[in-house]
């Protein structure tokens, strides 16, 4: 499972800027493309703290890796420094994703922030993009854009960020739009406050969202999605089916029939979590279900972030039964009016 703090507690080198490769994000919408093509700005803010408690974190398009500069044999002969895990890892990501213009996070370290604050700022932006529904790897943190490492490795500092298998990643992402980046900036500060107030209600759901991207099999990914959903909505055993189906509808925005299918059909939650999956279902069927349910899960996470609601058991229960309470109050009011006549 991918984990952005698996290896490091803080970024292990000092730099005026930090650059995080977003491997797997290669297409943006026209408005975002225009904004990043502007020579004056060319970056899109994702975390911009006016009080400067955190460094600014921006989205930026960067140049492709130069094929000649990235020749493994020439690189070894010229530099004689290959052998560390960071350098070895860097070469794993030379492919069609990086041999064309691609995207990175750039962190502006104007106040020499502590290493743990730099890492925290990167982590929280990555979390928000994943909650928004995007799948990508952030394998490296560098002191310069990824392509520059191959041109001047002696001056580029580098650290491993995530340690996951490329074969486990599906990079078939939807297009990243300007609206997506605005969603991050609109909701990130409330999410940060939950972390600093030591609210843990989002911890396991976000961890399971990561597992649903990076796990080694489609069954494991699907089971992870369901664990994430149920940890978000705080299900109770005696009413688990009713609660999950109602939550998929209310927080995920899907129809009742689709929610029932996701819960109880041949690759539904009840079978997957207990390891009983129809043998007639192919890996493609499972993959499609993972994508479908993960999308709903992301919408559920977004529901709480957008409304600034902490997903406690009390809050979830109150929202799901809001209509029932209103109906009860209405009925009581009618009874009182009839008795008063």
C-alpha positions in Angstrom: 0.0 0.0 0.0 1.3 3.5 -0.8 1.9 5.7 2.2 3.3 9.2 1.8 5.0 9.0 5.2 6.3 5.5 4.9 10.0 6.4 4.8 10.5 10.0 5.9 9.3 12.1 8.8 10.4 15.3 7.0 12.0 16.3 3.7 15.6 15.3 4.3 17.3 18.2 2.5 17.1 22.0 2.5 16.1 23.8 -0.7 14.4 27.1 -1.7 12.0 25.1 -3.7 10.8 21.5 -3.6 9.4 19.6 -6.6 7.2 16.5 -6.4 6.6 14.5 -9.6 2.9 13.8 -10.2 3.4 10.6 -12.2 0.2 9.6 -14.0 -1.4 13.1 -14.3 -0.8 14.1 -17.9 -3.9 15.9 -19.1 -5.6 19.1 -18.0 -8.7 21.0 -19.1 -8.5 24.0 -21.4 -9.0 26.6 -18.6 -6.2 25.1 -16.5 -4.0 24.8 -19.6 -4.4 28.5 -20.4 -3.7 29.5 -16.8 -0.4 27.5 -16.7 0.5 28.8 -20.2 0.5 32.4 -18.9 4.1 33.5 -18.8 3.5 35.7 -15.8 1.9 33.1 -13.5 2.3 29.6 -15.0 1.5 28.1 -11.6 -1.8 27.3 -9.9 -2.0 27.7 -6.2 -3.3 24.7 -4.2 -2.1 25.7 -0.7 -1.5 29.4 -0.2 -1.5 30.4 3.4 -1.8 34.2 3.9 -0.5 33.9 7.5 2.5 31.9 6.2 2.2 29.1 8.7 2.8 26.8 5.7 4.7 27.2 2.5 2.9 27.8 -0.8 2.2 24.7 -2.8 1.5 25.1 -6.5 0.6 23.0 -9.5 2.9 23.5 -12.5 3.6 21.9 -15.9 7.2 21.0 -16.5 9.3 20.1 -19.5 9.7 16.5 -20.7 12.8 14.4 -19.8 15.5 14.7 -22.5 15.9 11.2 -24.0 19.6 11.7 -24.6 20.3 13.1 -21.1 18.4 10.2 -19.6 20.4 7.5 -21.3 21.2 5.1 -18.5 24.6 4.0 -19.9 25.8 7.5 -20.6 24.5 8.7 -17.2 26.5 6.0 -15.3 29.6 6.6 -17.3 29.4 10.4 -16.8 28.4 10.6 -13.2 29.5 7.3 -11.5 27.0 7.9 -8.8 24.2 5.5 -9.6 23.5 3.0 -6.9 21.6 4.8 -4.2 17.9 4.0 -3.9 16.9 7.5 -4.9 18.9 7.5 -8.1 17.7 4.0 -9.0 14.1 5.0 -8.3 14.5 8.1 -10.5 15.2 6.0 -13.6 12.0 3.8 -13.0 9.8 6.8 -14.1 11.3 7.5 -17.5 8.5 6.5 -19.9 5.7 8.0 -21.9 4.5 9.9 -18.8 7.7 11.8 -18.4 9.1 11.8 -22.0 6.4 14.5 -22.6 5.5 17.6 -20.7 4.0 16.5 -17.4 3.0 18.0 -14.0 4.5 18.5 -10.6 3.8 20.1 -7.3 6.3 22.9 -6.5 6.7 24.1 -2.9 8.0 27.6 -2.3 10.2 27.5 0.8 10.6 31.2 1.2 10.9 31.2 5.0 13.0 28.1 5.5 10.2 26.0 7.0 11.1 23.0 9.2 11.4 19.7 7.2 8.3 18.3 8.9 6.2 21.3 7.8 7.4 21.0 4.2 6.4 17.3 4.2 3.1 18.0 5.9 2.2 20.6 3.2 3.0 18.2 0.4 1.1 15.4 2.1 -2.1 17.4 2.6 -2.2 18.6 -1.0 -1.7 15.1 -2.2 -4.5 13.9 0.1 -6.9 16.5 -1.3 -6.1 15.6 -4.9 -6.7 11.9 -4.2 -10.0 12.7 -2.4 -11.0 14.6 -5.5 -10.6 11.3 -7.3 -7.2 11.4 -9.0 -4.8 8.4 -9.1 -1.1 9.1 -9.4 2.3 8.3 -7.9 4.4 10.9 -6.1 7.7 8.9 -6.1 10.3 11.6 -5.6 10.9 15.0 -3.9 13.6 16.9 -5.6 15.2 20.3 -5.4 14.6 20.9 -9.1 12.1 19.6 -11.7 12.4 15.9 -12.6 13.9 16.5 -16.0 16.7 18.6 -14.6 18.0 15.7 -12.5 19.2 13.9 -15.6 20.9 17.1 -17.0 22.6 18.2 -13.8 22.4 15.5 -11.2 25.3 16.9 -9.2 23.3 19.9 -8.2 19.8 18.3 -7.8 19.0 16.9 -4.4 16.6 14.0 -4.3 14.6 11.9 -1.8 12.2 8.9 -2.2 8.7 9.8 -1.3 6.4 6.8 -2.0 7.5 3.2 -2.4 5.0 1.3 -4.5 4.9 -1.0 -7.4 4.3 0.6 -10.8 2.4 -2.5 -11.9 -0.2 -1.8 -9.1 -1.1 1.6 -10.4 -3.9 2.5 -12.9 -3.1 5.9 -14.3 -6.2 6.2 -16.4 -7.1 9.5 -14.9 -9.9 11.9 -15.8 -8.8 15.3 -17.0 -7.6 17.6 -14.2 -9.6 20.9 -14.5 -9.4 24.4 -13.0 -12.5 23.6 -11.0 -10.6 20.7 -9.4 -7.8 22.9 -8.3 -10.3 25.5 -7.0 -12.0 22.7 -5.0 -8.7 22.0 -3.3 -8.1 25.6 -2.3 -11.7 26.0 -1.1 -11.5 23.0 1.2 -7.9 22.4 2.2 -7.8 24.8 5.2 -10.7 23.2 6.9 -9.1 19.8 6.4 -5.8 21.1 7.8 -7.7 22.3 10.9 -9.1 18.9 11.5 -5.6 17.4 11.5 -4.3 20.0 13.9 -7.2 19.6 16.2 -6.3 15.9 16.2 -9.7 14.9 14.8 -9.1 11.3 13.5 -12.4 10.7 11.7 -10.8 11.1 8.2 -7.6 9.1 9.0 -8.7 5.5 8.2 -11.0 6.5 5.3 -8.1 8.3 3.6 -5.7 5.4 4.4 -8.1 3.0 2.7 -8.5 5.3 -0.3 -4.7 5.0 -0.7 -5.0 1.2 -0.4 -7.7 1.1 -3.0 -5.2 2.7 -5.5 -2.0 0.9 -4.6 -3.0 -2.6 -3.4 -1.8 -5.6 -5.4 -5.1 -7.0 -6.6 -8.5 -5.8 -7.7 -10.2 -7.7 -4.9 -7.9 -6.1 -2.3 -8.6 -2.7 -3.8 -12.4 -3.3 -3.7 -12.3 -4.5 -0.1 -10.2 -1.4 0.8 -12.9 0.9 -0.7 -15.6 -0.8 1.4 -13.5 -0.6 4.6 -13.0 3.1 3.8 -16.7 3.7 3.2 -17.8 2.0 6.4 -15.1 3.7 8.5 -16.3 7.1 7.2 -19.9 6.6 8.0 -19.5 4.6 11.3 -21.8 1.7 10.6 -23.4 -0.4 13.3 -23.6 -4.1 12.8 -27.3 -4.4 13.3 -28.2 -1.9 10.6 -25.1 -2.0 8.5 -26.8 -2.8 5.2 -29.5 -0.1 5.6 -26.9 2.5 6.8 -24.5 1.8 3.9 -27.2 1.9 1.2 -28.6 5.1 2.6 -25.1 6.6 2.8 -24.3 5.7 -0.8 -27.4 7.5 -1.9 -27.1 10.5 0.5 -23.4 11.2 0.5 -22.4 9.5 -2.8 -25.3 10.8 -4.9 -26.2 7.5 -6.6 -29.6 5.9 -7.1 -31.2 3.5 -4.7 -31.0 0.6 -7.2 -27.3 1.2 -7.9 -26.6 1.4 -4.1 -28.4 -1.9 -3.6 -26.4 -3.5 -6.4 -23.1 -2.2 -5.0 -24.1 -3.7 -1.6 -25.5 -7.0 -2.5 -24.8 -8.2 -6.1 -22.3 -10.9 -7.1 -19.3 -8.5 -6.7 -21.0 -6.4 -4.0 -19.7 -5.4 -0.6 -21.2 -8.5 1.2 -19.3 -10.9 -1.0 -16.1 -9.1 -1.5 -15.4 -8.3 2.2 -16.0 -12.0 3.0 -13.9 -13.3 0.2 -16.8 -14.7 -1.9 -16.6 -13.4 -5.4 -18.4 -14.9 -8.3 -16.0 -17.0 -10.5 -17.9 -15.8 -13.6 -16.6 -12.2 -13.0 -13.4 -11.3 -14.8 -10.6 -9.0 -13.6 -12.0 -6.4 -15.9 -15.4 -6.6 -14.1 -13.7 -6.2 -10.8 -11.6 -3.3 -12.0 -14.6 -1.5 -13.3 -16.4 -2.0 -9.9 -13.3 -0.7 -8.1 -13.4 2.4 -10.2 -17.1 2.9 -9.8 -17.2 2.4 -6.0 -14.0 4.4 -5.5 -15.6 7.3 -7.3 -18.6 7.1 -5.0 -16.3 6.9 -2.0 -14.5 10.1 -3.1 -17.8 11.9 -3.5 -18.7 10.8 0.0 -15.5 12.3 1.4 -16.0 15.4 -0.6 -19.6 15.7 0.8 -18.2 16.1 4.4 -15.3 18.4 3.4 -17.5 20.7 1.3 -20.0 21.1 4.1 -17.4 21.2 6.8 -19.0 18.4 8.7 -16.9 16.0 10.8 -18.1 12.5 10.1 -18.8 11.5 13.7 -21.3 8.8 14.3 -23.7 11.4 15.7 -23.4 13.7 12.7 -23.7 10.9 10.1 -26.8 9.4 11.9 -28.4 12.9 12.2 -28.0 13.6 8.5 -29.3 10.1 7.4 -32.3 10.4 9.6 -33.0 14.1 9.2 -36.1 13.4 7.1 -37.4 10.9 9.6 -37.0 13.4 12.4 -38.7 16.1 10.3 -41.6 13.7 9.6 -41.9 12.8 13.3 -42.0 16.5 14.3 -44.6 17.2 11.6 -46.8 14.3 12.8 -46.5 15.5 16.4 -47.5 19.0 15.4 -50.6 17.7 13.6 -51.6 15.6 16.6 -51.2 18.6 19.0 -53.3 20.8 16.7 -56.1 18.2 16.5 -56.1 17.8 20.3 -56.3 21.5 20.8 -59.5 21.8 18.8 
